[in-house]
Amino acid sequence: MKATLKSLRETKANPAVSIFVKTHREHPANEQDPIALKKPIESCRRSSDKRVR
C-alpha cells in the first residue's frame, strides 16, 4: 500500500483528474461500487477526448 501511495504522489500529469465516489463497506451493496466508479471515469474520458480534438 505504501508503494502504491508513493507512486501516486510521484506521478506528474497535466491535466490531472480526481474522481470521488461514495462506496459501500459491506456486501452485497459494495458489489455496485465498480459500476458507480466506471460511469464517472467514462464521462471524464469523453470530456477529455472532446477537449483534445
CHARMM-style PDB file with segment names, atoms N, HN, CA, C and O in Angstrom:
ATOM      1  N   MET     1       0.822  -1.193   0.000  1.00  0.00      PROA
ATOM      2  CA  MET     1       0.000   0.000   0.000  1.00  0.00      PROA
ATOM      3  C   MET     1       0.870   1.263   0.000  1.00  0.00      PROA
ATOM      4  O   MET     1       0.581   2.219  -0.719  1.00  0.00      PROA
ATOM      5  N   LYS     2       1.931   1.262   0.805  1.00  0.00      PROA
ATOM      6  HN  LYS     2       2.166   0.485   1.389  1.00  0.00      PROA
ATOM      7  CA  LYS     2       2.815   2.436   0.853  1.00  0.00      PROA
ATOM      8  C   LYS     2       3.450   2.693  -0.508  1.00  0.00      PROA
ATOM      9  O   LYS     2       3.590   3.842  -0.928  1.00  0.00      PROA
ATOM     10  N   ALA     3       3.833   1.619  -1.195  1.00  0.00      PROA
ATOM     11  HN  ALA     3       3.720   0.686  -0.854  1.00  0.00      PROA
ATOM     12  CA  ALA     3       4.450   1.779  -2.514  1.00  0.00      PROA
ATOM     13  C   ALA     3       3.457   2.371  -3.508  1.00  0.00      PROA
ATOM     14  O   ALA     3       3.822   3.206  -4.335  1.00  0.00      PROA
ATOM     15  N   THR     4       2.222   1.943  -3.426  1.00  0.00      PROA
ATOM     16  HN  THR     4       1.926   1.265  -2.754  1.00  0.00      PROA
ATOM     17  CA  THR     4       1.179   2.470  -4.319  1.00  0.00      PROA
ATOM     18  C   THR     4       0.965   3.951  -4.071  1.00  0.00      PROA
ATOM     19  O   THR     4       0.902   4.737  -5.016  1.00  0.00      PROA
ATOM     20  N   LEU     5       0.854   4.335  -2.814  1.00  0.00      PROA
ATOM     21  HN  LEU     5       0.905   3.696  -2.046  1.00  0.00      PROA
ATOM     22  CA  LEU     5       0.651   5.751  -2.488  1.00  0.00      PROA
ATOM     23  C   LEU     5       1.854   6.587  -2.912  1.00  0.00      PROA
ATOM     24  O   LEU     5       1.691   7.700  -3.411  1.00  0.00      PROA
ATOM     25  N   LYS     6       3.049   6.060  -2.718  1.00  0.00      PROA
ATOM     26  HN  LYS     6       3.181   5.156  -2.313  1.00  0.00      PROA
ATOM     27  CA  LYS     6       4.252   6.783  -3.130  1.00  0.00      PROA
ATOM     28  C   LYS     6       4.255   6.980  -4.647  1.00  0.00      PROA
ATOM     29  O   LYS     6       4.575   8.061  -5.141  1.00  0.00      PROA
ATOM     30  N   SER     7       3.901   5.938  -5.366  1.00  0.00      PROA
ATOM     31  HN  SER     7       3.641   5.060  -4.965  1.00  0.00      PROA
ATOM     32  CA  SER     7       3.849   6.021  -6.821  1.00  0.00      PROA
ATOM     33  C   SER     7       2.834   7.066  -7.275  1.00  0.00      PROA
ATOM     34  O   SER     7       3.101   7.833  -8.200  1.00  0.00      PROA
ATOM     35  N   LEU     8       1.687   7.097  -6.637  1.00  0.00      PROA
ATOM     36  HN  LEU     8       1.470   6.473  -5.886  1.00  0.00      PROA
ATOM     37  CA  LEU     8       0.656   8.072  -6.993  1.00  0.00      PROA
ATOM     38  C   LEU     8       1.114   9.498  -6.704  1.00  0.00      PROA
ATOM     39  O   LEU     8       0.843  10.408  -7.487  1.00  0.00      PROA
ATOM     40  N   ARG     9       1.803   9.695  -5.589  1.00  0.00      PROA
ATOM     41  HN  ARG     9       2.024   8.956  -4.953  1.00  0.00      PROA
ATOM     42  CA  ARG     9       2.308  11.033  -5.252  1.00  0.00      PROA
ATOM     43  C   ARG     9       3.347  11.509  -6.254  1.00  0.00      PROA
ATOM     44  O   ARG     9       3.417  12.698  -6.566  1.00  0.00      PROA
ATOM     45  N   GLU    10       4.154  10.585  -6.758  1.00  0.00      PROA
ATOM     46  HN  GLU    10       4.097   9.619  -6.505  1.00  0.00      PROA
ATOM     47  CA  GLU    10       5.235  10.956  -7.657  1.00  0.00      PROA
ATOM     48  C   GLU    10       4.794  11.125  -9.103  1.00  0.00      PROA
ATOM     49  O   GLU    10       5.557  11.633  -9.925  1.00  0.00      PROA
ATOM     50  N   THR    11       3.597  10.714  -9.419  1.00  0.00      PROA
ATOM     51  HN  THR    11       2.978  10.302  -8.751  1.00  0.00      PROA
ATOM     52  CA  THR    11       3.097  10.821 -10.784  1.00  0.00      PROA
ATOM     53  C   THR    11       2.802  12.278 -11.110  1.00  0.00      PROA
ATOM     54  O   THR    11       2.099  12.967 -10.372  1.00  0.00      PROA
ATOM     55  N   LYS    12       3.346  12.724 -12.215  1.00  0.00      PROA
ATOM     56  HN  LYS    12       3.918  12.163 -12.814  1.00  0.00      PROA
ATOM     57  CA  LYS    12       3.104  14.088 -12.678  1.00  0.00      PROA
ATOM     58  C   LYS    12       2.265  14.012 -13.943  1.00  0.00      PROA
ATOM     59  O   LYS    12       2.698  13.449 -14.949  1.00  0.00      PROA
ATOM     60  N   ALA    13       1.079  14.570 -13.893  1.00  0.00      PROA
ATOM     61  HN  ALA    13       0.727  15.027 -13.076  1.00  0.00      PROA
ATOM     62  CA  ALA    13       0.195  14.558 -15.053  1.00  0.00      PROA
ATOM     63  C   ALA    13      -0.434  15.935 -15.193  1.00  0.00      PROA
ATOM     64  O   ALA    13      -0.788  16.580 -14.206  1.00  0.00      PROA
ATOM     65  N   ASN    14      -0.563  16.363 -16.425  1.00  0.00      PROA
ATOM     66  HN  ASN    14      -0.276  15.838 -17.226  1.00  0.00      PROA
ATOM     67  CA  ASN    14      -1.182  17.650 -16.665  1.00  0.00      PROA
ATOM     68  C   ASN    14      -2.060  17.514 -17.894  1.00  0.00      PROA
ATOM     69  O   ASN    14      -1.517  17.361 -18.988  1.00  0.00      PROA
ATOM     70  N   PRO    15      -3.306  17.557 -17.794  1.00  0.00      PROA
ATOM     71  CA  PRO    15      -4.101  17.786 -16.591  1.00  0.00      PROA
ATOM     72  C   PRO    15      -4.285  16.501 -15.789  1.00  0.00      PROA
ATOM     73  O   PRO    15      -4.129  15.396 -16.309  1.00  0.00      PROA
ATOM     74  N   ALA    16      -4.610  16.665 -14.545  1.00  0.00      PROA
ATOM     75  HN  ALA    16      -4.736  17.562 -14.122  1.00  0.00      PROA
ATOM     76  CA  ALA    16      -4.911  15.542 -13.655  1.00  0.00      PROA
ATOM     77  C   ALA    16      -6.380  15.630 -13.264  1.00  0.00      PROA
ATOM     78  O   ALA    16      -6.949  16.718 -13.174  1.00  0.00      PROA
ATOM     79  N   VAL    17      -6.978  14.478 -13.033  1.00  0.00      PROA
ATOM     80  HN  VAL    17      -6.516  13.595 -13.106  1.00  0.00      PROA
ATOM     81  CA  VAL    17      -8.395  14.422 -12.678  1.00  0.00      PROA
ATOM     82  C   VAL    17      -8.547  13.594 -11.415  1.00  0.00      PROA
ATOM     83  O   VAL    17      -7.942  12.530 -11.287  1.00  0.00      PROA
ATOM     84  N   SER    18      -9.345  14.075 -10.493  1.00  0.00      PROA
ATOM     85  HN  SER    18      -9.837  14.940 -10.597  1.00  0.00      PROA
ATOM     86  CA  SER    18      -9.690  13.310  -9.296  1.00  0.00      PROA
ATOM     87  C   SER    18     -11.170  12.966  -9.368  1.00  0.00      PROA
ATOM     88  O   SER    18     -12.007  13.814  -9.678  1.00  0.00      PROA
ATOM     89  N   ILE    19     -11.474  11.725  -9.080  1.00  0.00      PROA
ATOM     90  HN  ILE    19     -10.794  11.036  -8.828  1.00  0.00      PROA
ATOM     91  CA  ILE    19     -12.860  11.268  -9.094  1.00  0.00      PROA
ATOM     92  C   ILE    19     -13.184  10.733  -7.710  1.00  0.00      PROA
ATOM     93  O   ILE    19     -12.486   9.862  -7.190  1.00  0.00      PROA
ATOM     94  N   PHE    20     -14.237  11.254  -7.123  1.00  0.00      PROA
ATOM     95  HN  PHE    20     -14.804  11.962  -7.545  1.00  0.00      PROA
ATOM     96  CA  PHE    20     -14.674  10.820  -5.804  1.00  0.00      PROA
ATOM     97  C   PHE    20     -16.034  10.159  -5.934  1.00  0.00      PROA
ATOM     98  O   PHE    20     -16.964  10.734  -6.499  1.00  0.00      PROA
ATOM     99  N   VAL    21     -16.143   8.947  -5.409  1.00  0.00      PROA
ATOM    100  HN  VAL    21     -15.387   8.480  -4.950  1.00  0.00      PROA
ATOM    101  CA  VAL    21     -17.384   8.192  -5.487  1.00  0.00      PROA
ATOM    102  C   VAL    21     -17.663   7.588  -4.114  1.00  0.00      PROA
ATOM    103  O   VAL    21     -16.771   7.015  -3.489  1.00  0.00      PROA
ATOM    104  N   LYS    22     -18.883   7.716  -3.658  1.00  0.00      PROA
ATOM    105  HN  LYS    22     -19.608   8.181  -4.166  1.00  0.00      PROA
ATOM    106  CA  LYS    22     -19.259   7.072  -2.403  1.00  0.00      PROA
ATOM    107  C   LYS    22     -19.216   5.566  -2.596  1.00  0.00      PROA
ATOM    108  O   LYS    22     -19.674   5.050  -3.616  1.00  0.00      PROA
ATOM    109  N   THR    23     -18.664   4.859  -1.610  1.00  0.00      PROA
ATOM    110  HN  THR    23     -18.293   5.278  -0.782  1.00  0.00      PROA
ATOM    111  CA  THR    23     -18.582   3.403  -1.678  1.00  0.00      PROA
ATOM    112  C   THR    23     -19.281   2.783  -0.480  1.00  0.00      PROA
ATOM    113  O   THR    23     -19.562   3.449   0.516  1.00  0.00      PROA
ATOM    114  N   HSD    24     -19.549   1.509  -0.602  1.00  0.00      PROA
ATOM    115  HN  HSD    24     -19.321   0.968  -1.412  1.00  0.00      PROA
ATOM    116  CA  HSD    24     -20.210   0.753   0.457  1.00  0.00      PROA
ATOM    117  C   HSD    24     -19.191  -0.159   1.129  1.00  0.00      PROA
ATOM    118  O   HSD    24     -18.313  -0.710   0.466  1.00  0.00      PROA
ATOM    119  N   ARG    25     -19.306  -0.314   2.413  1.00  0.00      PROA
ATOM    120  HN  ARG    25     -20.019   0.134   2.952  1.00  0.00      PROA
ATOM    121  CA  ARG    25     -18.351  -1.133   3.161  1.00  0.00      PROA
ATOM    122  C   ARG    25     -18.722  -2.610   3.181  1.00  0.00      PROA
ATOM    123  O   ARG    25     -17.850  -3.464   3.341  1.00  0.00      PROA
ATOM    124  N   GLU    26     -19.979  -2.914   3.024  1.00  0.00      PROA
ATOM    125  HN  GLU    26     -20.688  -2.220   2.894  1.00  0.00      PROA
ATOM    126  CA  GLU    26     -20.425  -4.280   3.232  1.00  0.00      PROA
ATOM    127  C   GLU    26     -21.033  -4.891   1.981  1.00  0.00      PROA
ATOM    128  O   GLU    26     -21.557  -4.200   1.107  1.00  0.00      PROA
ATOM    129  N   HSD    27     -20.944  -6.196   1.933  1.00  0.00      PROA
ATOM    130  HN  HSD    27     -20.518  -6.757   2.643  1.00  0.00      PROA
ATOM    131  CA  HSD    27     -21.551  -6.993   0.877  1.00  0.00      PROA
ATOM    132  C   HSD    27     -23.042  -7.118   1.166  1.00  0.00      PROA
ATOM    133  O   HSD    27     -23.368  -7.252   2.346  1.00  0.00      PROA
ATOM    134  N   PRO    28     -23.925  -7.093   0.286  1.00  0.00      PROA
ATOM    135  CA  PRO    28     -23.803  -7.093  -1.159  1.00  0.00      PROA
ATOM    136  C   PRO    28     -23.818  -5.695  -1.778  1.00  0.00      PROA
ATOM    137  O   PRO    28     -23.652  -5.555  -2.990  1.00  0.00      PROA
ATOM    138  N   ALA    29     -24.014  -4.669  -0.966  1.00  0.00      PROA
ATOM    139  HN  ALA    29     -24.149  -4.782   0.018  1.00  0.00      PROA
ATOM    140  CA  ALA    29     -24.101  -3.309  -1.516  1.00  0.00      PROA
ATOM    141  C   ALA    29     -22.816  -2.892  -2.218  1.00  0.00      PROA
ATOM    142  O   ALA    29     -22.862  -2.130  -3.183  1.00  0.00      PROA
ATOM    143  N   ASN    30     -21.669  -3.380  -1.749  1.00  0.00      PROA
ATOM    144  HN  ASN    30     -21.631  -4.000  -0.965  1.00  0.00      PROA
ATOM    145  CA  ASN    30     -20.397  -2.961  -2.349  1.00  0.00      PROA
ATOM    146  C   ASN    30     -20.160  -3.560  -3.732  1.00  0.00      PROA
ATOM    147  O   ASN    30     -19.214  -3.167  -4.413  1.00  0.00      PROA
ATOM    148  N   GLU    31     -20.984  -4.486  -4.152  1.00  0.00      PROA
ATOM    149  HN  GLU    31     -21.753  -4.805  -3.599  1.00  0.00      PROA
ATOM    150  CA  GLU    31     -20.842  -5.040  -5.500  1.00  0.00      PROA
ATOM    151  C   GLU    31     -21.155  -4.007  -6.577  1.00  0.00      PROA
ATOM    152  O   GLU    31     -20.700  -4.143  -7.712  1.00  0.00      PROA
ATOM    153  N   GLN    32     -21.918  -2.986  -6.239  1.00  0.00      PROA
ATOM    154  HN  GLN    32     -22.287  -2.875  -5.317  1.00  0.00      PROA
ATOM    155  CA  GLN    32     -22.254  -1.955  -7.223  1.00  0.00      PROA
ATOM    156  C   GLN    32     -21.195  -0.852  -7.299  1.00  0.00      PROA
ATOM    157  O   GLN    32     -21.272   0.004  -8.180  1.00  0.00      PROA
ATOM    158  N   ASP    33     -20.228  -0.851  -6.415  1.00  0.00      PROA
ATOM    159  HN  ASP    33     -20.165  -1.547  -5.699  1.00  0.00      PROA
ATOM    160  CA  ASP    33     -19.210   0.199  -6.391  1.00  0.00      PROA
ATOM    161  C   ASP    33     -18.379   0.285  -7.672  1.00  0.00      PROA
ATOM    162  O   ASP    33     -18.160   1.395  -8.158  1.00  0.00      PROA
ATOM    163  N   PRO    34     -17.902  -0.834  -8.248  1.00  0.00      PROA
ATOM    164  CA  PRO    34     -17.146  -0.714  -9.501  1.00  0.00      PROA
ATOM    165  C   PRO    34     -17.969  -0.085 -10.629  1.00  0.00      PROA
ATOM    166  O   PRO    34     -17.430   0.646 -11.460  1.00  0.00      PROA
ATOM    167  N   ILE    35     -19.250  -0.363 -10.656  1.00  0.00      PROA
ATOM    168  HN  ILE    35     -19.689  -0.956  -9.981  1.00  0.00      PROA
ATOM    169  CA  ILE    35     -20.122   0.227 -11.672  1.00  0.00      PROA
ATOM    170  C   ILE    35     -20.265   1.727 -11.412  1.00  0.00      PROA
ATOM    171  O   ILE    35     -20.249   2.530 -12.345  1.00  0.00      PROA
ATOM    172  N   ALA    36     -20.403   2.093 -10.149  1.00  0.00      PROA
ATOM    173  HN  ALA    36     -20.415   1.440  -9.391  1.00  0.00      PROA
ATOM    174  CA  ALA    36     -20.536   3.507  -9.792  1.00  0.00      PROA
ATOM    175  C   ALA    36     -19.281   4.290 -10.159  1.00  0.00      PROA
ATOM    176  O   ALA    36     -19.373   5.476 -10.475  1.00  0.00      PROA
ATOM    177  N   LEU    37     -18.121   3.661 -10.124  1.00  0.00      PROA
ATOM    178  HN  LEU    37     -18.046   2.697  -9.867  1.00  0.00      PROA
ATOM    179  CA  LEU    37     -16.872   4.325 -10.491  1.00  0.00      PROA
ATOM    180  C   LEU    37     -16.697   4.367 -12.003  1.00  0.00      PROA
ATOM    181  O   LEU    37     -16.141   5.326 -12.538  1.00  0.00      PROA
ATOM    182  N   LYS    38     -17.160   3.349 -12.682  1.00  0.00      PROA
ATOM    183  HN  LYS    38     -17.611   2.570 -12.247  1.00  0.00      PROA
ATOM    184  CA  LYS    38     -16.983   3.256 -14.129  1.00  0.00      PROA
ATOM    185  C   LYS    38     -17.668   4.409 -14.864  1.00  0.00      PROA
ATOM    186  O   LYS    38     -17.125   4.932 -15.837  1.00  0.00      PROA
ATOM    187  N   LYS    39     -18.847   4.803 -14.407  1.00  0.00      PROA
ATOM    188  HN  LYS    39     -19.287   4.378 -13.616  1.00  0.00      PROA
ATOM    189  CA  LYS    39     -19.596   5.869 -15.083  1.00  0.00      PROA
ATOM    190  C   LYS    39     -18.860   7.206 -15.072  1.00  0.00      PROA
ATOM    191  O   LYS    39     -18.745   7.824 -16.130  1.00  0.00      PROA
ATOM    192  N   PRO    40     -18.355   7.687 -13.937  1.00  0.00      PROA
ATOM    193  CA  PRO    40     -17.613   8.960 -13.974  1.00  0.00      PROA
ATOM    194  C   PRO    40     -16.292   8.862 -14.745  1.00  0.00      PROA
ATOM    195  O   PRO    40     -15.858   9.843 -15.349  1.00  0.00      PROA
ATOM    196  N   ILE    41     -15.656   7.695 -14.730  1.00  0.00      PROA
ATOM    197  HN  ILE    41     -16.009   6.899 -14.239  1.00  0.00      PROA
ATOM    198  CA  ILE    41     -14.424   7.532 -15.499  1.00  0.00      PROA
ATOM    199  C   ILE    41     -14.712   7.693 -16.985  1.00  0.00      PROA
ATOM    200  O   ILE    41     -13.991   8.398 -17.692  1.00  0.00      PROA
ATOM    201  N   GLU    42     -15.762   7.040 -17.454  1.00  0.00      PROA
ATOM    202  HN  GLU    42     -16.347   6.467 -16.880  1.00  0.00      PROA
ATOM    203  CA  GLU    42     -16.131   7.157 -18.870  1.00  0.00      PROA
ATOM    204  C   GLU    42     -16.511   8.591 -19.221  1.00  0.00      PROA
ATOM    205  O   GLU    42     -16.177   9.076 -20.302  1.00  0.00      PROA
ATOM    206  N   SER    43     -17.199   9.264 -18.324  1.00  0.00      PROA
ATOM    207  HN  SER    43     -17.470   8.870 -17.445  1.00  0.00      PROA
ATOM    208  CA  SER    43     -17.575  10.655 -18.557  1.00  0.00      PROA
ATOM    209  C   SER    43     -16.334  11.545 -18.689  1.00  0.00      PROA
ATOM    210  O   SER    43     -16.287  12.413 -19.560  1.00  0.00      PROA
ATOM    211  N   CYS    44     -15.350  11.337 -17.844  1.00  0.00      PROA
ATOM    212  HN  CYS    44     -15.388  10.631 -17.137  1.00  0.00      PROA
ATOM    213  CA  CYS    44     -14.102  12.105 -17.926  1.00  0.00      PROA
ATOM    214  C   CYS    44     -13.365  11.817 -19.220  1.00  0.00      PROA
ATOM    215  O   CYS    44     -12.813  12.724 -19.843  1.00  0.00      PROA
ATOM    216  N   ARG    45     -13.356  10.556 -19.622  1.00  0.00      PROA
ATOM    217  HN  ARG    45     -13.804   9.819 -19.116  1.00  0.00      PROA
ATOM    218  CA  ARG    45     -12.686  10.208 -20.884  1.00  0.00      PROA
ATOM    219  C   ARG    45     -13.353  10.903 -22.067  1.00  0.00      PROA
ATOM    220  O   ARG    45     -12.674  11.456 -22.932  1.00  0.00      PROA
ATOM    221  N   ARG    46     -14.674  10.873 -22.100  1.00  0.00      PROA
ATOM    222  HN  ARG    46     -15.225  10.423 -21.397  1.00  0.00      PROA
ATOM    223  CA  ARG    46     -15.377  11.530 -23.209  1.00  0.00      PROA
ATOM    224  C   ARG    46     -15.119  13.028 -23.201  1.00  0.00      PROA
ATOM    225  O   ARG    46     -14.904  13.631 -24.252  1.00  0.00      PROA
ATOM    226  N   SER    47     -15.138  13.623 -22.028  1.00  0.00      PROA
ATOM    227  HN  SER    47     -15.312  13.133 -21.174  1.00  0.00      PROA
ATOM    228  CA  SER    47     -14.903  15.060 -21.921  1.00  0.00      PROA
ATOM    229  C   SER    47     -13.473  15.420 -22.352  1.00  0.00      PROA
ATOM    230  O   SER    47     -13.271  16.405 -23.061  1.00  0.00      PROA
ATOM    231  N   SER    48     -12.495  14.634 -21.931  1.00  0.00      PROA
ATOM    232  HN  SER    48     -12.659  13.833 -21.355  1.00  0.00      PROA
ATOM    233  CA  SER    48     -11.120  14.941 -22.307  1.00  0.00      PROA
ATOM    234  C   SER    48     -10.897  14.698 -23.793  1.00  0.00      PROA
ATOM    235  O   SER    48     -10.125  15.421 -24.423  1.00  0.00      PROA
ATOM    236  N   ASP    49     -11.557  13.694 -24.365  1.00  0.00      PROA
ATOM    237  HN  ASP    49     -12.184  13.106 -23.853  1.00  0.00      PROA
ATOM    238  CA  ASP    49     -11.435  13.461 -25.799  1.00  0.00      PROA
ATOM    239  C   ASP    49     -11.955  14.640 -26.602  1.00  0.00      PROA
ATOM    240  O   ASP    49     -11.372  14.999 -27.625  1.00  0.00      PROA
ATOM    241  N   LYS    50     -13.036  15.240 -26.153  1.00  0.00      PROA
ATOM    242  HN  LYS    50     -13.509  14.949 -25.322  1.00  0.00      PROA
ATOM    243  CA  LYS    50     -13.597  16.403 -26.837  1.00  0.00      PROA
ATOM    244  C   LYS    50     -12.652  17.590 -26.774  1.00  0.00      PROA
ATOM    245  O   LYS    50     -12.555  18.354 -27.734  1.00  0.00      PROA
ATOM    246  N   ARG    51     -11.951  17.757 -25.652  1.00  0.00      PROA
ATOM    247  HN  ARG    51     -12.030  17.136 -24.872  1.00  0.00      PROA
ATOM    248  CA  ARG    51     -11.063  18.906 -25.488  1.00  0.00      PROA
ATOM    249  C   ARG    51      -9.769  18.735 -26.272  1.00  0.00      PROA
ATOM    250  O   ARG    51      -9.163  19.727 -26.678  1.00  0.00      PROA
ATOM    251  N   VAL    52      -9.342  17.520 -26.489  1.00  0.00      PROA
ATOM    252  HN  VAL    52      -9.834  16.715 -26.160  1.00  0.00      PROA
ATOM    253  CA  VAL    52      -8.097  17.279 -27.201  1.00  0.00      PROA
ATOM    254  C   VAL    52      -8.256  17.542 -28.685  1.00  0.00      PROA
ATOM    255  O   VAL    52      -7.311  17.979 -29.342  1.00  0.00      PROA
ATOM    256  N   ARG    53      -9.419  17.288 -29.213  1.00  0.00      PROA
ATOM    257  HN  ARG    53     -10.186  16.933 -28.679  1.00  0.00      PROA
ATOM    258  CA  ARG    53      -9.663  17.458 -30.659  1.00  0.00      PROA
ATOM    259  C   ARG    53      -9.672  18.883 -31.083  1.00  0.00      PROA
ATOM    260  OT1 ARG    53      -9.864  19.175 -32.263  1.00  0.00      PROA
TER     261      ARG     53
END
